[in-house]
Amino acid sequence: MVFVYIALLIVILLVFVARRKNIFIGQGEYGELRVSHILSKLPDEYHVFNDIYLETNGRSSQIDHVIISRYGVFVIETKNYSGAIYGSEKAEHWTQYLQGDGYEFRNPIKQNQSHVWAIKDTLHIAPSSIVPIVVFLNGADLRCNTSSAVLYTGQLRKYILSFRTNAFTADGVERLTNKLSESIIIDPERREKHIHSVKQSITERELQVANLICPRCKGKLVEREGKYGRFLGCSNYPQCKFTAQL
């Protein structure tokens, strides 16, 4: 019986640690499901795609949500983070604070920008007809300085419906919907290859930063003093504006 209690305590401890580090299994999936449910309530004229994989110009992309409508193509990146979230438009990383501890994650605006370009190249449409959105579940406390749309889930539907200027005809919407449907990768092996590639890219990026090498331009990272304390910045500034938290 003692061993049962010990095992139970270990499981509880692992769950607690995982929650603090924001890596609890299924957390990201829950966020995407929550947003998918919200998007399912949109009128029928909005064509919603969830969790899609695309390959463009030799690169693969996993996109949380895409909506095709007469009013534009909405590309949505979902984040299920709690705690205070700090970040700016051009910063390489944002920071999540939980009980006084800070955890970095990739700037979701920049992350979503690569998805926007993947959609542009797949559908052959103008960037001006694409609306990028980053949405956080309501457990987050957003303290971000951005001009791009960074919203809570409670604001998402209203924001999408606020676009009323036609960007495409009805025939255009049908054509784009068919084109995206045909382009989505459904082969499990190719999807797995994409996941492995992303993880490898993140590891390489972190290794370069650890060795004080700018992953963007390969310049040298040096310590600088900013409004919120010391950080790493590229020595090639202002040509390169890469930054990383110390």
C-alpha positions in Angstrom: 0.0 0.0 0.0 2.9 2.4 0.8 4.2 1.9 -2.7 0.8 2.8 -4.2 0.8 6.1 -2.2 4.4 6.9 -3.3 3.5 6.2 -7.0 0.4 8.5 -6.6 2.5 11.3 -5.1 5.0 11.0 -8.0 2.2 11.3 -10.6 0.8 14.3 -8.8 4.2 15.9 -8.7 4.9 15.3 -12.4 1.5 16.8 -13.3 2.2 19.9 -11.1 5.7 20.4 -12.7 4.3 19.9 -16.2 1.5 22.5 -15.6 4.1 25.0 -14.3 6.3 24.6 -17.4 3.3 24.7 -19.7 4.0 21.3 -21.3 1.1 19.3 -19.9 0.2 16.7 -22.5 -2.9 17.7 -24.5 -2.8 21.3 -23.5 -2.2 22.6 -27.0 -4.8 20.2 -28.4 -7.4 21.4 -25.9 -6.8 25.0 -27.0 -7.2 24.1 -30.7 -10.4 22.2 -29.9 -11.8 25.1 -27.9 -11.1 27.5 -30.8 -12.5 25.0 -33.3 -15.8 24.9 -31.4 -16.0 28.7 -31.5 -15.3 28.8 -35.2 -18.0 26.1 -35.8 -20.6 28.7 -34.7 -19.7 31.0 -37.6 -22.3 31.4 -40.3 -22.3 28.8 -43.2 -20.6 31.3 -45.5 -17.4 30.9 -43.5 -15.4 27.8 -44.5 -13.3 26.5 -41.6 -10.3 24.3 -41.8 -8.7 23.0 -38.5 -5.2 21.6 -37.9 -4.0 21.5 -41.5 -0.6 20.6 -43.0 0.7 22.2 -46.2 3.9 22.0 -48.2 5.1 25.1 -50.2 8.4 25.8 -51.8 9.9 22.7 -50.2 8.8 23.7 -46.7 6.0 22.2 -44.6 3.7 24.2 -42.3 1.2 23.1 -39.7 -1.6 25.7 -39.3 -4.1 25.6 -36.4 -7.1 27.2 -38.2 -7.8 28.7 -41.6 -11.1 30.4 -42.5 -12.0 31.2 -46.1 -14.8 33.8 -46.6 -15.9 36.6 -48.9 -14.3 39.0 -46.5 -10.8 37.5 -46.5 -8.8 34.5 -45.5 -8.3 34.3 -41.7 -5.1 32.5 -40.5 -5.3 31.7 -36.8 -2.5 30.6 -34.3 -3.9 29.3 -31.0 -2.0 29.5 -27.7 -3.3 27.8 -24.5 -1.1 29.6 -22.0 -2.1 30.8 -18.6 -0.5 33.5 -16.5 0.8 36.9 -17.5 2.0 37.1 -21.1 4.5 39.8 -22.2 5.6 40.4 -25.7 6.0 42.9 -28.5 5.5 42.9 -32.3 9.1 42.3 -33.3 10.5 40.5 -30.3 11.9 37.0 -31.1 10.4 35.5 -28.0 7.5 36.3 -25.6 7.5 35.5 -21.9 4.9 33.7 -19.8 5.1 34.4 -16.0 3.7 31.8 -13.6 4.0 32.3 -9.9 7.0 34.5 -10.4 8.8 32.3 -12.9 9.3 33.3 -16.5 9.1 30.9 -19.5 10.0 31.9 -23.0 8.1 30.9 -26.2 8.4 31.8 -29.8 6.7 35.1 -30.8 3.3 33.8 -32.1 2.9 36.7 -34.4 6.2 35.7 -36.2 5.2 32.1 -36.0 1.9 32.9 -37.7 3.5 35.0 -40.3 5.2 31.9 -41.9 1.7 30.4 -42.0 0.4 33.5 -43.8 3.0 33.1 -46.5 2.3 29.4 -46.8 -1.4 30.2 -47.4 -0.5 33.0 -49.8 1.7 30.7 -51.9 -0.8 27.9 -51.8 -3.9 29.9 -52.8 -2.0 32.5 -54.9 -3.8 35.4 -53.3 -2.6 38.9 -52.2 -1.2 39.3 -48.7 -3.7 42.1 -48.2 -6.6 39.6 -48.4 -5.2 37.6 -45.5 -6.0 38.4 -41.9 -3.5 36.9 -39.3 -4.8 36.4 -35.8 -3.2 35.1 -32.6 -5.7 33.9 -30.0 -5.1 33.0 -26.4 -7.5 31.1 -24.2 -9.1 33.3 -21.5 -6.8 31.9 -18.8 -4.0 34.2 -20.1 -3.5 37.8 -18.9 -2.3 39.5 -22.1 0.1 42.4 -21.5 1.4 42.7 -25.0 2.4 45.7 -27.1 1.3 44.8 -30.6 -0.5 46.3 -33.6 -1.4 42.9 -34.9 -4.5 41.1 -33.7 -3.8 39.3 -30.5 -7.1 38.3 -28.9 -8.8 36.3 -26.2 -11.1 33.5 -27.4 -14.0 35.5 -26.1 -13.2 38.2 -28.7 -12.5 36.0 -31.7 -15.9 35.5 -33.2 -16.8 39.2 -33.0 -13.5 40.2 -34.5 -13.9 37.9 -37.5 -17.5 39.0 -38.1 -16.3 42.7 -38.0 -14.8 42.3 -41.5 -17.6 43.2 -44.0 -15.7 44.4 -47.1 -15.7 41.9 -49.9 -12.3 40.5 -50.8 -13.6 37.7 -53.0 -16.6 36.8 -55.0 -18.8 33.7 -54.2 -17.1 31.8 -57.0 -13.7 32.9 -55.7 -14.5 31.6 -52.3 -15.5 28.2 -53.8 -12.3 28.1 -55.9 -10.1 28.9 -52.9 -11.9 26.4 -50.7 -11.4 23.6 -53.2 -7.8 24.6 -53.8 -7.0 24.5 -50.0 -8.9 21.1 -49.6 -6.8 19.6 -52.4 -3.5 21.0 -51.0 -3.9 19.7 -47.4 -1.4 16.8 -46.5 -3.2 13.9 -44.9 -0.4 11.3 -45.2 0.6 10.4 -41.6 4.3 9.9 -42.5 4.6 13.3 -44.1 2.9 15.0 -41.1 5.3 13.1 -38.8 8.2 14.3 -40.9 7.0 17.9 -40.5 6.8 17.6 -36.7 10.4 16.1 -36.6 11.6 19.0 -38.8 10.1 21.6 -36.5 11.6 20.1 -33.4 15.0 19.8 -35.0 14.8 23.5 -36.1 13.9 24.6 -32.5 16.8 22.6 -31.1 19.3 24.1 -33.6 18.0 27.6 -32.8 18.4 27.1 -29.1 21.9 25.7 -29.5 23.0 28.7 -31.6 21.6 31.1 -28.9 23.4 29.1 -26.2 26.7 29.6 -28.1 25.9 33.4 -28.6 25.3 33.0 -32.3 22.4 34.9 -33.8 20.2 32.3 -35.5 18.9 35.0 -37.9 22.1 36.4 -39.4 24.9 34.4 -37.7 26.3 37.5 -36.0 27.5 37.5 -32.4 25.0 37.9 -29.6 26.0 40.4 -26.9 24.5 41.4 -23.6 22.4 44.6 -23.6 20.4 46.6 -21.1 16.8 47.3 -21.9 13.6 48.6 -20.3 12.9 45.2 -18.7 16.4 44.3 -17.8 19.4 42.6 -19.5 19.0 40.6 -22.7 20.9 39.2 -25.6 20.9 41.3 -28.8 22.6 40.8 -32.1 25.9 42.7 -32.7 24.6 43.6 -36.2 21.8 45.8 -34.8 20.0 47.8 -36.3 20.4 45.7 -39.5 19.4 42.6 -37.4 17.0 43.0 -34.5 17.1 39.5 -33.1 16.9 39.4 -29.2 16.7 36.6 -26.6 16.1 36.6 -22.9 19.0 35.9 -20.6 
